[in-house]
Every structure is written in C-alpha cells, then in structure tokens.
C-alpha cells in the first residue's frame, strides 16, 4: 500500500500528508476550496500536539503567527468593562494561532512531499480487495491504495463510505459565524466579548488583523444550506437584532464580507473510523466543535507515535476509535452550552458601580475550556 488519497487540506489533512510522506507513502491531497481558507477563529495548539509540531519543525512558524492575547474582557452594551478572564495561552504552555494560519503553516510543511489538488472534491468511491477507485468532480478518475477523509464536519468521504450525515452528526443548537474585522485594533492583548443570554459576539486580535465571531443559540432552526452565504448572513442578522455595543456596525461588515464562515456546533460520533480501505481522521471522525481541542487532537492523531502506519500491504483490520474515557456526546453538548452560558453569568454577576472591574469567580471558571478527556488514537493499526 503506497498511494494514499487524503480528502481535505486543513489541519488534519496536511499533518497526515506530512507524516505519510515520511513513512514511505505517496500522499495526494484533494481540497474542495480554491485555496486555503483565510478566516476562522484562533485555536490552541497544546498538549500532545506540541511535540508533534516540534518534530515537524513548525513551532517557529506557529509562534510567528500566534496571537498576543492574554485575557478576555467582558463588556456591557455601553462598552464598559464589567469583568476579565485570564487566558491559558498567556502562561506559555500552549500556542494560540488563527486557524487559517495554522492550516497554512502545516500546508507549507507538507507541500513539497505531497500532491495537492485544489478546487476539486471526491464524488464517488468504489473499493475492492486491492484498492479504491476514486471519481473526482474535475480531475480524471484515479486508483489509490487507501483513502482518508480529513474533510471536516461535513465530510464527503464519510457520506460516501459510511452513510448520510444525519446518522453521525448531531447539531447542539448553537451556531458560529466568523469573519475578518477588516481594520486594526487598539487592544492587541485583549479579546473583547459582549454577551447577552443566548448570543455572544467577540473581537479577537491576531498579529496583523482581528477576527469577529458571532456565537448564538437556536435550537429550533432547520433547513440550513451550508453553501448559501446569503442565508447565513440573514440568520446571523436576525439572531442579533437589537443587540448593543458595536454589534450594529459589525453586522454591516457582515453584509459586506466575502470571507464568512458559518456552521452549527455539532457532535460527530461513529462506532468505527474505517470501512475497508476508506478511513476517517480529524473532525470527520470525531469532534465536539467549539470546545478547543479539535485542532490539537487532529495534529496528534496524525503522528506515528499515536499508532503504526503499516508498510505496503493490506490493512490487517478495521480502524476503531481508540479512546481513553471519551466525553459522552450528551455531556459534551452540555459542556459547550455551559462555556457560553458561563460568560453570560459572569456579566450578570459583575458588581455594578465598582470603581475597578470585578473579576467574577464564575467568569474565571467559564474561561477554562472544557476539554474532552480523549487521547488521539492511531489512524492505522
């Protein structure tokens, strides 16, 4: 087994391509987008992902792209600060970097040793005992020894090889939209957050830009078209009608942007990560989005120290999730809601009239991200 097709040039896909090449495989990466995505809120590289990043030699690039943020400032509708929360990255035991920059650094590490096909996607998979016939939307059909879906929450590989998305993906009733702010900020070390019950908006500085995030609850909405950007803008605008602070201005920018990410916070849960010669990695295999560990688990799970990638030959057995007491999906959904709700309670419990901003204890608890107690398992066994 030598020729491996990876679907998705994001965090998991590029990391996997890098390590496959270094273990004697010939990786090809197909990516639906015309290039790497430029938006996306900062994510943390920490825990088991840090030694993998060091082994890849990408830590200097990650630190160059990292944010300088040290705290979150919770603001009222009038813009007054009501509470602050320290950020773990400020202690130096992790690297916070915009997701697009993380994906870019990993892509640069892998690009010389892998074939990348942008602006294309997989439309059909037909496997037999010896390999997989792959049909692309644009490129000519090709045959691979192994196909790995690292194409995220709405994985095409998972749909083609495992079944409809509705069988494995459960929305948590929370939605996220992110976009570039489009102007410099005067608070390079502070994440600004305005929160009211059920909806949050933040401005998160990066090195030379800032990113805006809208996070809100809506447990009744259905019929979302993941490719309809106009629909996404309408949904966000409706959700934030009447909000204070800078929200009206940010909604105007939302209408004008051509770089918008929008999706539902969801739980991905499968009983197995492989079907014959087709496997899944990263968020396509297992995730509770928004909880902060997805990128680190994707990086760690693509490294050979977390499993053995066999030398040429057929896989011995099916791939299965290797878990060390993983979060139960229902608990993970609850943790996600508590993370957002805790910020709201922090503002509610801030003492009005204090001469100095009140450091609400509940805000400090809310600022500690809920981490799934899950170790990244081997991709191949």
C-alpha positions as CSV (number, residue, x, y, z in Angstrom):
1,X,0.0,0.0,0.0
2,X,1.7,3.1,-1.2
3,X,-0.7,5.6,-2.9
4,X,-2.9,7.4,-0.3
5,X,-5.5,10.0,-1.1
6,X,-6.4,12.4,1.7
7,X,-9.5,14.5,1.3
8,X,-9.1,17.9,3.0
9,X,-6.1,20.3,3.2
10,X,-6.9,21.5,6.6
11,X,-5.2,20.8,9.9
12,X,-5.6,17.1,9.9
13,X,-5.1,16.6,6.2
14,X,-1.8,18.5,5.9
15,X,-0.4,16.9,9.0
16,X,-1.3,13.5,7.8
17,X,0.2,14.1,4.4
18,X,3.5,15.3,6.0
19,X,3.8,12.1,8.1
20,X,2.6,9.7,5.4
21,X,5.4,11.0,3.1
22,X,8.0,10.4,5.8
23,X,6.9,6.8,6.2
24,X,7.3,5.9,2.6
25,X,3.8,6.6,1.2
26,X,2.9,8.8,-1.7
27,X,0.1,11.2,-0.5
28,X,-2.3,13.1,-2.7
29,X,-4.5,15.7,-1.0
30,X,-7.7,16.9,-2.6
31,X,-9.3,20.1,-1.3
32,X,-12.7,21.5,-2.3
33,X,-11.7,25.1,-1.9
34,X,-9.7,27.0,-4.5
35,X,-7.1,27.7,-1.8
36,X,-6.6,27.7,1.9
37,X,-9.4,29.3,3.9
38,X,-8.4,32.8,5.2
39,X,-11.0,33.1,8.1
40,X,-11.6,31.1,11.3
41,X,-11.2,32.0,14.9
42,X,-7.9,31.3,16.8
43,X,-7.4,27.7,18.0
44,X,-5.0,26.3,20.5
45,X,-2.0,24.0,19.8
46,X,-1.3,22.3,23.1
47,X,-0.9,19.0,24.9
48,X,0.1,16.1,22.7
49,X,0.1,18.4,19.6
50,X,3.1,20.4,20.8
51,X,5.7,17.7,20.5
52,X,4.3,16.7,17.1
53,X,4.6,20.3,15.9
54,X,8.2,20.4,17.2
55,X,9.0,17.2,15.3
56,X,7.6,18.8,12.1
57,X,9.8,21.9,12.7
58,X,6.8,24.2,12.5
59,X,6.8,25.7,16.0
60,X,8.8,28.8,14.9
61,X,6.2,29.4,12.2
62,X,3.3,28.9,14.7
63,X,4.9,31.3,17.2
64,X,5.3,33.9,14.4
65,X,1.7,33.7,13.6
66,X,0.4,33.4,17.2
67,X,-1.8,35.9,18.8
68,X,-0.6,38.0,21.7
69,X,-3.8,37.8,23.7
70,X,-3.5,37.4,27.5
71,X,-7.1,38.0,28.7
72,X,-10.8,38.3,27.8
73,X,-12.6,41.5,28.6
74,X,-16.4,41.2,29.1
75,X,-18.1,44.4,28.0
76,X,-21.6,45.6,28.6
77,X,-24.0,47.1,26.0
78,X,-22.5,50.6,26.6
79,X,-18.9,49.3,26.1
80,X,-17.9,49.4,29.8
81,X,-15.7,46.6,31.1
82,X,-17.5,44.5,33.7
83,X,-15.2,41.5,34.1
84,X,-11.9,40.0,32.9
85,X,-10.8,36.4,32.4
86,X,-7.2,35.3,32.0
87,X,-6.3,33.1,29.0
88,X,-4.2,29.8,29.3
89,X,-2.0,30.7,26.3
90,X,-0.6,33.7,28.3
91,X,1.1,31.2,30.6
92,X,3.2,29.9,27.7
93,X,2.1,26.2,27.8
94,X,0.3,26.4,24.5
95,X,0.2,28.4,21.3
96,X,-2.9,30.2,20.2
97,X,-2.9,30.8,16.5
98,X,-5.7,31.7,13.9
99,X,-7.0,28.5,12.4
100,X,-6.2,29.7,8.9
101,X,-2.6,30.4,9.8
102,X,-2.3,27.0,11.5
103,X,-3.5,25.3,8.4
104,X,-1.2,27.4,6.3
105,X,1.9,26.6,8.3
106,X,1.1,22.8,8.2
107,X,0.4,23.0,4.4
108,X,3.8,24.7,3.8
109,X,5.4,21.9,5.8
110,X,3.7,19.2,3.6
111,X,3.5,20.8,0.2
112,X,6.9,19.7,-1.2
113,X,6.3,16.0,-0.3
114,X,2.6,15.6,-1.4
115,X,0.5,16.3,-4.4
116,X,-2.2,18.9,-3.7
117,X,-5.4,19.2,-5.9
118,X,-7.3,22.3,-5.1
119,X,-10.8,23.3,-6.3
120,X,-11.9,19.6,-6.6
121,X,-13.7,17.0,-4.5
122,X,-14.5,13.3,-4.4
123,X,-17.8,12.4,-5.9
124,X,-17.7,8.5,-5.8
125,X,-15.7,5.7,-4.2
126,X,-15.6,2.2,-5.4
127,X,-13.4,-0.2,-3.4
128,X,-12.3,-3.7,-3.8
129,X,-9.8,-6.0,-2.1
130,X,-6.8,-4.3,-3.6
131,X,-7.7,-0.6,-3.7
132,X,-10.2,2.2,-4.2
133,X,-11.4,3.7,-7.5
134,X,-12.0,7.4,-6.9
135,X,-14.1,9.7,-9.1
136,X,-13.5,13.4,-8.8
137,X,-15.7,16.3,-9.7
138,X,-13.0,17.8,-12.0
139,X,-9.9,15.6,-12.3
140,X,-9.9,12.3,-14.1
141,X,-10.6,9.1,-12.1
142,X,-7.7,7.6,-10.2
143,X,-7.0,4.5,-8.2
144,X,-5.5,4.6,-4.7
145,X,-4.5,2.0,-2.1
146,X,-6.1,3.9,0.7
147,X,-8.5,6.9,1.0
148,X,-8.6,9.0,4.2
149,X,-11.4,11.6,4.8
150,X,-9.9,14.5,6.7
151,X,-12.6,16.8,5.2
152,X,-14.2,18.1,8.4
153,X,-17.7,18.1,9.9
154,X,-19.5,17.8,6.6
155,X,-17.1,15.1,5.2
156,X,-17.8,13.9,1.7
157,X,-15.8,10.8,2.3
158,X,-17.8,9.9,5.4
159,X,-21.0,10.4,3.4
160,X,-19.9,8.2,0.5
161,X,-18.3,5.4,2.5
162,X,-20.2,5.4,5.8
163,X,-23.7,6.8,5.2
164,X,-25.7,10.0,5.4
165,X,-24.5,12.8,7.7
166,X,-27.7,12.7,9.8
167,X,-26.6,9.3,11.1
168,X,-23.4,10.6,12.6
169,X,-23.7,14.3,13.2
170,X,-25.9,15.9,15.8
171,X,-26.3,19.7,16.0
172,X,-26.1,21.1,19.5
173,X,-28.4,24.0,18.9
174,X,-25.6,26.5,18.8
175,X,-24.3,28.4,15.7
176,X,-21.0,30.1,14.9
177,X,-20.1,32.7,12.3
178,X,-16.6,34.2,11.9
179,X,-15.2,36.9,9.6
180,X,-12.2,39.2,9.5
181,X,-12.8,42.6,11.2
182,X,-11.1,44.4,8.3
183,X,-9.3,47.0,10.4
184,X,-6.5,47.2,13.1
185,X,-7.4,47.1,16.8
186,X,-6.1,49.1,19.7
187,X,-6.3,46.1,22.1
188,X,-3.7,43.6,20.7
189,X,-3.7,41.6,24.0
190,X,-7.4,41.6,24.8
191,X,-10.2,39.6,23.4
192,X,-13.4,41.8,23.6
193,X,-16.6,39.9,24.4
194,X,-20.2,41.2,24.6
195,X,-22.7,38.6,25.7
196,X,-26.4,38.6,26.3
197,X,-28.5,35.5,27.0
198,X,-28.2,33.1,24.1
199,X,-25.8,35.2,22.0
200,X,-22.2,36.3,22.1
201,X,-20.0,38.4,19.9
202,X,-16.3,38.8,20.2
203,X,-13.4,40.6,18.5
204,X,-10.2,38.6,18.8
205,X,-6.9,40.2,17.8
206,X,-4.3,38.4,15.8
207,X,-0.8,39.5,14.7
208,X,-1.8,41.9,11.9
209,X,-5.6,41.5,11.8
210,X,-8.6,40.9,14.0
211,X,-11.3,38.3,13.8
212,X,-15.0,38.6,14.7
213,X,-17.1,35.8,16.0
214,X,-20.8,35.5,16.5
215,X,-21.9,32.6,18.6
216,X,-25.6,32.1,19.4
217,X,-28.2,29.5,20.4
218,X,-31.1,28.5,18.2
219,X,-32.5,25.0,18.9
220,X,-35.4,25.2,16.5
221,X,-33.8,26.2,13.2
222,X,-33.7,23.7,10.4
223,X,-33.1,23.7,6.6
224,X,-29.7,25.3,6.6
225,X,-27.9,25.2,3.3
226,X,-24.2,25.0,4.0
227,X,-23.4,26.6,0.6
228,X,-25.8,29.6,0.8
229,X,-23.8,32.5,2.2
230,X,-26.7,34.9,1.8
231,X,-28.8,32.7,4.0
232,X,-26.1,32.6,6.6
233,X,-25.9,36.4,6.7
234,X,-29.7,36.6,7.2
235,X,-29.6,34.1,10.0
236,X,-26.9,35.9,11.9
237,X,-28.5,39.3,11.4
238,X,-31.9,38.0,12.7
239,X,-30.2,36.5,15.7
240,X,-28.5,39.8,16.7
241,X,-31.4,42.2,16.1
242,X,-31.4,44.8,18.8
243,X,-28.0,43.9,20.3
244,X,-25.9,46.7,21.8
245,X,-22.2,47.5,21.9
246,X,-20.6,47.5,18.4
247,X,-22.9,44.8,17.1
248,X,-24.9,47.0,14.6
249,X,-21.6,48.1,13.0
250,X,-20.3,44.5,12.9
251,X,-23.5,43.4,11.2
252,X,-22.9,45.9,8.5
253,X,-19.5,44.5,7.9
254,X,-21.0,41.0,7.9
255,X,-23.3,42.0,5.0
256,X,-20.3,43.3,3.0
257,X,-17.8,40.5,3.7
258,X,-16.9,37.8,1.1
259,X,-15.0,35.8,3.7
260,X,-17.6,34.3,6.1
261,X,-17.5,31.0,7.9
262,X,-20.9,29.8,9.3
263,X,-21.8,26.4,10.7
264,X,-23.7,24.6,13.5
265,X,-21.8,23.5,16.6
266,X,-22.2,19.7,16.3
267,X,-21.2,16.4,17.8
268,X,-19.7,13.8,15.4
269,X,-20.0,10.2,16.8
270,X,-19.1,7.0,14.9
271,X,-18.6,3.5,16.2
272,X,-15.8,2.8,13.7
273,X,-13.4,5.1,11.7
274,X,-12.9,2.8,8.7
275,X,-14.8,0.8,6.1
276,X,-12.3,-1.4,4.2
277,X,-9.7,0.8,2.6
278,X,-11.5,4.1,3.5
279,X,-10.8,5.7,6.8
280,X,-11.6,9.0,8.6
281,X,-9.4,11.4,10.5
282,X,-9.9,14.7,12.4
283,X,-13.3,16.3,12.7
284,X,-14.7,13.9,10.1
285,X,-14.1,11.1,12.5
286,X,-14.9,12.5,15.9
287,X,-15.4,16.0,17.3
288,X,-17.3,18.3,19.5
289,X,-16.7,21.5,17.7
290,X,-16.1,24.8,19.7
291,X,-14.5,23.1,22.7
292,X,-11.0,24.0,21.7
293,X,-9.2,20.6,21.4
294,X,-10.1,19.6,17.8
295,X,-7.0,21.0,16.1
296,X,-4.6,19.6,18.7
297,X,-6.2,16.2,18.5
298,X,-6.1,16.3,14.7
299,X,-2.4,17.1,14.8
300,X,-1.6,14.5,17.4
301,X,-3.7,11.8,15.8
302,X,-1.8,12.1,12.5
303,X,1.6,11.5,14.1
304,X,3.1,7.9,14.1
305,X,3.7,7.9,17.8
306,X,-0.1,7.6,18.2
307,X,-0.2,4.5,16.0
308,X,1.6,2.4,13.5
309,X,1.1,3.1,9.8
310,X,1.8,-0.2,8.1
311,X,4.4,-0.6,5.4
312,X,3.0,-1.6,2.0
313,X,0.4,-4.3,2.3
314,X,-3.2,-4.6,3.0
315,X,-4.6,-3.3,6.4
316,X,-4.9,-6.0,9.0
317,X,-8.2,-5.0,10.4
318,X,-10.8,-2.2,10.6
319,X,-9.9,1.0,12.3
320,X,-11.7,1.8,15.5
321,X,-11.7,4.9,17.7
322,X,-9.1,4.5,20.4
323,X,-10.4,6.4,23.4
324,X,-9.4,6.9,27.0
325,X,-12.8,7.6,28.6
326,X,-14.1,10.0,25.9
327,X,-16.7,12.6,26.6
328,X,-20.2,11.2,26.2
329,X,-21.8,13.2,23.4
330,X,-24.6,14.5,25.6
331,X,-22.2,15.6,28.2
332,X,-20.1,17.4,25.6
333,X,-23.1,19.3,24.4
334,X,-23.8,20.4,27.9
335,X,-20.2,21.5,28.4
336,X,-20.5,23.6,25.2
337,X,-23.6,25.3,26.5
338,X,-22.0,25.9,29.9
339,X,-19.0,27.5,28.3
340,X,-21.2,30.1,26.6
341,X,-23.6,30.4,29.5
342,X,-20.8,30.9,32.0
343,X,-19.7,34.1,30.2
344,X,-23.2,35.4,30.4
345,X,-23.4,34.7,34.1
346,X,-20.1,36.4,34.6
347,X,-21.5,39.6,33.2
348,X,-24.7,39.2,35.2
349,X,-22.8,38.8,38.5
350,X,-20.4,41.7,37.9
351,X,-20.9,44.3,40.5
352,X,-22.3,47.5,39.0
353,X,-20.7,50.6,40.3
354,X,-17.4,49.0,41.3
355,X,-14.5,51.5,40.9
356,X,-12.5,48.7,39.3
357,X,-13.6,45.9,37.0
358,X,-14.8,43.0,39.1
359,X,-13.0,39.7,38.5
360,X,-16.1,37.5,38.9
361,X,-15.1,34.0,40.1
362,X,-17.7,32.4,37.7
363,X,-16.0,34.2,34.8
364,X,-12.7,32.5,35.7
365,X,-14.4,29.2,35.8
366,X,-16.1,29.8,32.5
367,X,-12.8,30.8,30.9
368,X,-11.3,27.3,31.5
369,X,-12.2,25.5,28.3
370,X,-13.9,22.1,28.7
371,X,-11.5,19.6,27.3
372,X,-12.7,16.2,26.1
373,X,-10.8,13.6,28.0
374,X,-9.8,11.8,24.9
375,X,-6.4,10.8,23.6
376,X,-5.8,10.8,19.9
377,X,-5.7,7.2,18.8
378,X,-3.9,5.6,15.9
379,X,-5.1,6.1,12.4
380,X,-3.9,2.8,11.2
381,X,-3.2,-0.3,13.2
